[in-house]
């Protein structure tokens, strides 16, 4: 996945407080008086992922490049690839990111509730991530 072939620019690096590995955001639509959500293109380099987190009003992910994983706490991880759509219910603890062999880019449509968009939790451990990447499909 090269930047010159991407649908959107790579964007700005995301904080290592909430992500493991190299991750980038291009904000496409910000919250304003018309929209109680934001839309961003998020790129995860190989091995990059979010921390566990929740959204008080849910989130939708649309994978546009590469492959990765989505996992809800207590459930098996799901492989996600270009064209997959993930509808994340409110307050569900989850993480998402690239696989250990491919980068991934998704569009994230994230709702706000009373000014809050996300609650960040602990990092996905190396062991948790390794288990997910050993799953065969």
Secondary structure, DSSP 8 states (H G I E B T S, - for coil): --GGGSSS---EE--TTTEES-EEEEEEE---SS-SEEEEEEEE-TT-EE-SEE-TT-EEEEEEEEEEEEEETTS--EEEETT-EEEE-TT--EEEEE-SS--EEEEEEEE-BTTB--EE-----HHHHHHHHT---
